[in-house]
Amino acid sequence: MNHEGHDDHEGDSTTLLKYHAAMTRDDLLAFMRFEKYAVQASVSPTGTPQSAVVGIAISDDFEIFFDTLDTSRKAKNLRTNGAVAFVIGGTRDGDERTVQYEGVADEPTGELDSQTASEIFGVLRALNQELNVTVVIVTHDPAIANQIDRIVAIRDGRISTESFRRIGFHGREAYVYHDEFAVVDRSGRLQIPKEYLERLDVKERARLRLAEDHVEVMPEEPAEEEERR
């Protein structure tokens, strides 16, 4: 952190120094989190320094998270050489303070322990809420659903269901649940969950009946009580 600035006055060779009060850990974290962007520097495979402006999010442990396209220079550079540096700050009028941050970049994979995964989801959520960045996660792990606001399920190459994360209450206690909907495409097709089909013994064909406020789906051979109607 730069804690020192210089004021030069005409006709006076004396350099005046202004000292800022030492920052606490919380002050430094708040300073870094105020900045939504940083200048990121990496090294190309040929040893040439390259820089870019990236959106950032800061964890409680001062880890910096940022995203980039798979085809970008920085992605290729950091996969070859993880050395990375950031300059954060210097964007506020009258405040020239910056943080110079150096470290080693790590690309998260699906093989994460639960604590690390939770931290990463927290950062991704911050990127979504603070920078209005859309985050797309592809996974086979249903446990991740509790961390996601909107889930689009794909079965047999087609979108089958769409779920939205909701907050419910039992008295004063809040709980998370997902409101699931079957997706109807432009041709009116939808995918019925496999367990529903098995329970109704629906195979190649099904009967549909339009009720006042819903559509009924029945097996091809109606049940005995249905035949007596």
C-alpha positions as CSV (number, residue, x, y, z in Angstrom):
1,M,0.0,0.0,0.0
2,N,1.3,3.4,-0.8
3,H,1.1,5.5,2.3
4,E,3.1,8.4,1.2
5,G,2.5,11.3,-1.3
6,H,4.5,14.3,-2.4
7,D,3.5,17.9,-2.8
8,D,5.9,20.1,-4.8
9,H,5.6,23.9,-4.5
10,E,7.0,26.5,-7.0
11,G,9.9,28.5,-5.6
12,D,10.3,26.1,-2.7
13,S,12.8,23.3,-3.0
14,T,11.5,21.7,0.2
15,T,9.5,18.5,-0.4
16,L,6.6,18.2,2.0
17,L,5.5,14.7,2.9
18,K,2.0,13.8,3.9
19,Y,1.7,10.7,6.0
20,H,-1.6,8.7,6.2
21,A,-2.6,6.9,9.3
22,A,-1.7,3.2,9.2
23,M,-4.4,1.0,7.9
24,T,-5.9,-1.8,9.8
25,R,-6.6,-5.2,8.2
26,D,-10.3,-4.3,7.9
27,D,-9.5,-0.9,6.4
28,L,-7.3,-2.5,3.8
29,L,-9.9,-5.1,2.9
30,A,-12.6,-2.4,2.6
31,F,-10.3,-0.3,0.4
32,M,-9.6,-3.2,-1.9
33,R,-13.3,-4.2,-2.0
34,F,-14.3,-0.7,-2.9
35,E,-12.5,-1.1,-6.2
36,K,-14.4,-3.1,-8.7
37,Y,-11.6,-3.2,-11.3
38,A,-7.8,-3.7,-11.2
39,V,-4.9,-3.7,-13.6
40,Q,-3.7,-7.2,-13.9
41,A,-0.3,-8.1,-15.3
42,S,1.0,-11.5,-16.5
43,V,4.0,-12.8,-18.5
44,S,3.7,-14.1,-22.0
45,P,5.3,-17.4,-23.1
46,T,8.1,-15.3,-24.7
47,G,8.7,-13.3,-21.5
48,T,6.9,-10.2,-22.5
49,P,4.9,-8.4,-19.8
50,Q,1.2,-8.0,-20.7
51,S,-1.5,-6.2,-18.8
52,A,-5.3,-5.9,-18.8
53,V,-8.1,-4.4,-16.8
54,V,-10.2,-7.0,-15.0
55,G,-13.2,-7.1,-12.7
56,I,-12.2,-8.4,-9.3
57,A,-13.7,-9.7,-6.0
58,I,-11.8,-10.0,-2.8
59,S,-12.2,-12.8,-0.3
60,D,-11.9,-12.4,3.5
61,D,-8.4,-13.9,3.2
62,F,-7.3,-11.3,0.6
63,E,-7.6,-13.7,-2.3
64,I,-8.4,-12.0,-5.6
65,F,-10.8,-13.6,-7.9
66,F,-11.3,-12.6,-11.5
67,D,-12.6,-14.2,-14.6
68,T,-11.5,-14.2,-18.3
69,L,-12.3,-15.8,-21.6
70,D,-10.5,-19.1,-22.3
71,T,-9.1,-17.5,-25.5
72,S,-7.7,-14.4,-23.8
73,R,-4.0,-13.6,-23.6
74,K,-4.0,-13.6,-19.8
75,A,-5.6,-17.1,-19.7
76,K,-2.9,-18.6,-21.9
77,N,-0.2,-16.7,-20.0
78,L,-1.3,-17.8,-16.5
79,R,-1.7,-21.4,-17.5
80,T,1.9,-21.3,-18.7
81,N,3.3,-19.1,-15.9
82,G,1.1,-18.5,-12.9
83,A,3.0,-15.4,-11.8
84,V,0.5,-12.5,-11.6
85,A,0.4,-9.0,-10.3
86,F,-2.3,-6.4,-9.7
87,V,-2.5,-2.7,-9.1
88,I,-5.7,-1.8,-7.2
89,G,-6.9,1.7,-6.5
90,G,-6.0,5.2,-7.7
91,T,-9.4,5.7,-9.2
92,R,-10.9,8.1,-6.6
93,D,-10.5,11.9,-6.9
94,G,-7.9,13.2,-4.4
95,D,-6.9,9.7,-3.3
96,E,-3.8,8.3,-5.1
97,R,-3.3,5.3,-2.9
98,T,-2.9,2.0,-4.6
99,V,-2.3,-1.6,-3.6
100,Q,0.4,-3.5,-5.4
101,Y,-0.4,-7.2,-5.2
102,E,1.8,-10.1,-6.4
103,G,1.2,-13.8,-6.3
104,V,0.5,-17.0,-8.2
105,A,-2.7,-17.6,-10.1
106,D,-4.7,-20.8,-9.6
107,E,-7.5,-21.9,-11.9
108,P,-10.2,-23.6,-9.9
109,T,-11.4,-27.0,-11.1
110,G,-14.3,-29.3,-10.0
111,E,-12.1,-31.1,-7.6
112,L,-12.7,-28.8,-4.6
113,D,-13.2,-29.4,-0.9
114,S,-16.5,-28.1,0.4
115,Q,-15.0,-25.1,2.2
116,T,-13.1,-23.9,-0.9
117,A,-16.1,-24.5,-3.1
118,S,-18.3,-22.4,-0.7
119,E,-15.7,-19.6,-0.8
120,I,-15.6,-19.6,-4.6
121,F,-19.4,-19.5,-4.9
122,G,-19.4,-16.6,-2.5
123,V,-17.0,-14.7,-4.7
124,L,-19.0,-15.6,-7.8
125,R,-22.1,-14.3,-6.2
126,A,-20.3,-11.1,-5.3
127,L,-19.2,-10.7,-9.0
128,N,-22.8,-11.3,-10.0
129,Q,-24.3,-8.8,-7.6
130,E,-21.7,-6.1,-7.6
131,L,-20.5,-6.1,-11.2
132,N,-23.7,-7.5,-12.8
133,V,-21.6,-10.4,-14.3
134,T,-23.6,-13.4,-15.4
135,V,-22.0,-16.6,-14.1
136,V,-22.7,-19.9,-15.9
137,I,-21.8,-23.1,-14.0
138,V,-22.0,-26.6,-15.7
139,T,-22.1,-29.4,-13.2
140,H,-23.5,-32.9,-12.4
141,D,-23.5,-32.2,-8.7
142,P,-27.1,-31.6,-7.3
143,A,-25.6,-30.3,-4.1
144,I,-24.5,-27.2,-5.9
145,A,-28.1,-26.3,-6.4
146,N,-28.4,-24.6,-3.0
147,Q,-25.8,-22.1,-4.2
148,I,-27.4,-21.3,-7.5
149,D,-30.3,-18.8,-8.1
150,R,-31.5,-20.3,-11.4
151,I,-31.0,-23.9,-12.6
152,V,-31.6,-25.1,-16.1
153,A,-31.5,-28.9,-16.3
154,I,-30.7,-30.7,-19.6
155,R,-31.8,-34.2,-20.3
156,D,-31.2,-36.1,-23.6
157,G,-29.8,-33.0,-25.2
158,R,-32.9,-30.8,-24.5
159,I,-33.8,-28.4,-21.7
160,S,-36.1,-30.3,-19.4
161,T,-36.7,-28.1,-16.3
162,E,-35.9,-24.7,-14.9
163,S,-35.7,-24.0,-11.2
164,F,-35.5,-20.8,-9.2
165,R,-34.0,-20.4,-5.8
166,R,-36.5,-19.1,-3.2
167,I,-36.4,-18.2,0.4
168,G,-39.2,-19.7,2.6
169,F,-40.1,-19.2,6.2
170,H,-41.3,-21.5,9.0
171,G,-42.2,-19.0,11.6
172,R,-39.1,-17.0,12.0
173,E,-36.8,-19.5,10.5
174,A,-35.7,-19.1,6.9
175,Y,-34.9,-22.0,4.6
176,V,-33.9,-22.3,0.9
177,Y,-35.9,-24.3,-1.6
178,H,-36.1,-24.4,-5.4
179,D,-39.3,-23.8,-7.4
180,E,-39.1,-26.2,-10.4
181,F,-41.0,-25.8,-13.7
182,A,-41.1,-28.0,-16.8
183,V,-39.9,-26.1,-19.8
184,V,-42.3,-25.9,-22.8
185,D,-40.6,-25.3,-26.1
186,R,-42.0,-23.4,-29.1
187,S,-43.7,-26.5,-30.4
188,G,-45.5,-27.1,-27.1
189,R,-43.2,-30.0,-26.1
190,L,-42.1,-30.7,-22.6
191,Q,-40.2,-33.4,-20.8
192,I,-42.1,-35.2,-18.0
193,P,-39.7,-36.4,-15.2
194,K,-38.7,-40.0,-15.6
195,E,-40.0,-40.9,-12.1
196,Y,-43.4,-39.6,-13.0
197,L,-43.6,-41.7,-16.2
198,E,-42.5,-44.8,-14.3
199,R,-45.1,-44.3,-11.6
200,L,-47.9,-43.8,-14.2
201,D,-46.6,-46.6,-16.4
202,V,-46.5,-44.2,-19.3
203,K,-44.4,-45.5,-22.2
204,E,-44.7,-44.5,-25.9
205,R,-48.0,-42.7,-25.7
206,A,-50.1,-40.8,-23.1
207,R,-53.6,-39.4,-22.9
208,L,-54.1,-35.7,-22.3
209,R,-57.2,-34.0,-20.9
210,L,-57.7,-30.3,-20.6
211,A,-59.2,-29.4,-17.2
212,E,-60.4,-26.0,-16.1
213,D,-57.0,-24.8,-14.9
214,H,-54.5,-27.6,-15.7
215,V,-53.7,-30.4,-18.2
216,E,-54.0,-34.0,-17.0
217,V,-51.5,-36.7,-18.3
218,M,-52.7,-40.3,-18.2
219,P,-51.4,-43.7,-19.4
220,E,-52.5,-44.9,-22.8
221,E,-54.8,-47.5,-21.1
222,P,-57.0,-45.6,-18.6
223,A,-57.3,-46.9,-15.1
224,E,-60.4,-48.9,-14.2
225,E,-62.2,-46.0,-12.4
226,E,-61.5,-43.9,-15.4
227,E,-63.3,-46.4,-17.7
228,R,-66.5,-46.1,-15.6
229,R,-66.8,-42.4,-16.2
